Amino acid sequence: MFKIVHAEFIAPGIKRFILEAPRIARKQKAGQFVILRIYEEGERIPLTIENSEPDKGTISIVVQSAGKTTRLLNSLETGDHILDVVGPLGKPSEIEKLGTVVVIGGGVGTAMAYPSAAAFKRAGNRVIAIIGGRNKELVILEQELRAVSDTVMITTDDGSYADKGFVTGKLRQLIENGVRIDLVLAIGPIPMMRAVAEMTRKENIRTVVSLNTIMIDGTGMCGGCRVLIDDKSEFACVDGPEFDAHKVNFEVLVQRNGMYRDAEQRSLTDYERSKTARVTHEDAEPCAIAQGGKW
Amino acid sequence: MVSPVTKKSTNPLALKERIKVARQLMPEQPADERNKNFTEVNLGYSPELARQEALRCLECAKPTCTDNCPVGVKVKEFVELIVAGDFLGAAAKIREDNVLPAVTGRVCPQEDHCEGKCLLSKKVKPLGIGYLERFVADYEQRMGTHVIPDVQPTGKKVAVVGSGPSGLTVAGDLIQKGHKVRVFEALHELGGVLVYGIPEFRLPKQIIREQLDYMREMGVEFETDVVVGRTVTIDELIHEEGYDAVYIGTGAGLPQFMGIPGEHLNGVYSANEFLTRINLMKAYKFPAYDEPMVDLHGKDVAVIGGGNTALDAIRSALRLGARKAYVIYRRSDAEMPARAEEVHHARQEGIDFQMLTAPVELLSDGKGWLTAARCVLMELGEPDASGRRRPVPIKGSEFDLPLSAAVMAIGTTANPIVQSTTPGLGTDKRGYIQADPETQRTTRPGVFAGGDIVTGAATVILAMGAGRRAAGSIHDYLTTGQW
């Protein structure tokens, strides 16, 4: 059991959890993830580690409500427990002094890009962060990124904050302005990472993306997370999660991530229905699942 | 090995009469019922059947059964105790050499070990050693009369990496020698391949839980959710957490794929993933459990491969409602590595064996989902490096087998996590950990290894044999300090 020492929403539907996980906190490096399982009947899902504080024995994760598991997770509060948290998994980001590094975070991907931005800065790089969200409220970690970047550029899809547009627009602007870019790290929705890859491919700019795939064990045993890299099967959990964006077959990634869409939809519908049912019962225990109970 | 038995046998039958007793059949669920449920196939001997079967033992002066058992179970002695009606004594006798008798009694390929060398098999069917082992282990469990050995603590601490059959053997042996033992497991459940790999119908999980409870009672500590190499390294276990020795038993590695077109399609699984979803994550109980899997009801499913894992996967698919369930194997019956009883059971249950057949491409519906396997027929040529005759494709024999799901069970490669994070730990050219076959010592003093991470994919009993040898040499190392 892993205790949630702090939980708070940092944007609508996006929650940060600080978890007591001393072993993981001691070992975590930028780019790595954990796999967690909330309760006995729960699925195992991978989530990138945002930050860790080895002295306090804690790690933080940032979770966006999407399907049943993430919604359930985001219903947990300070003091609740998560049944299983294992990690840090995956290869850490390759952090070296390269010159100028552009770190792009789309939506909740910004939380995953943040530790790498900080690490690139510590390694002596000039860091340009480009972050975006659908609207003002979904632009996250702006202050944190300002603290570790030389420049922070922000876009919103609807123009409700900073510049209207997409993060790729800002990247294009940098390229057109002749900024020498030694590496682009892009983390966010697949269409965003794909668009970044297409843009930098033409310019021959080294680009790394972090792939969020379906996983079970996270140690290479099951092979469910396989992705096509340069037409060869690789495992996101042990060979990744970061890969050369120009070698990733995004089409297969999208296809495989959609493998359980029907089941996921059904889980979500059942979950939402049960939640509504629960609200009508005043005596219901809100954290039944966190305490190992069943609906 | 010279028999230590000098007293008169308790077996009332003369040797000639023993040969005339037929091998007692294992009661089992009818094939057309069990292929729809996950309840165990074999139901187990009654005490009467067990005694009757035990009477067949010839009590050889040099028991080849024991010599051919990777953990050296004293077969003749425990069988004699069954004849005498002392079932608990028989269980205790097995436990001197085997900490998981209820497991090996079920999943061990006895035909390759004890039963394969049974003298009876020269004339009639071999003694049902596996069935008898299972009987006494289950009997002991039902009686609930485990003996907790009283041992003097040595003050030494051992870390065991992996809670599969070899790790549990090491833990069980060393705790009885007075060492402190802590087992680290990467997954959320203990048991390794025994829980994520072998299905309920062949090895009920309750049996593993009972064995684990017994080990806890003996003082073994367990910690789940620890990926050694990532969460903590071998060096940290030794230098920071104060372990005097470490045993690495991390087991099966990364699943192999064939490298044919279409393996990334939806509906294509590795056997490890397929079985893990079912056994560990209970995906077949979706939506009561959250982990999903492809719905197999009324669908055609194939497994590619001919080992125990392949049969476990396809028999599971059948139980999940598959309309047709195929085994696609590129060699013939004679070369199939699976345990004989499993092949027999699978045929009874209606598995369709497409022998001398290999897929060359997996076909898609254009939307990323598997629709068929394009296969080619094979013939057997000259023996290859494995000593088995090499399958050679027959030109022009291609045909398409319609499928909704395909499971690749063609072996594994070494998992690199521990090796790559442990400086000085020697590996062979395939990436497996180098360990002395007698002592299981690695190239790092104080670090031992065994099971699949040393040999590549093998069996539960071979992993346990390695664990047994390792426990012996770890004990020597801890008591003498000599490497």
Interface residues (C-beta under 8 A of the other chain):
Chain A: R23 I24 K27 R37 E41 G42 E43 R44 K68 T69 L83 D84 V85 V86 G87 P88 L89 I216 D217 G218 T219 G220 M221 C222 G223 G224 R226 L228 S233 F235 V238 N249 V252 Q255 R256 G258 M259 Y260 A263 E264 R266 S267 D270
Chain B: A186 L187 H188 Y196 T224 D225 V226 V227 R230 T231 V232 A252 G253 L254 P255 F257 E263 H264 N266 Y269 S270 N272 E273 T276 R277 L280 M281 K282 F286 P287 A288 Y289 D290 E291 P292 M293 V294 K367 G368 N415 P416 I417
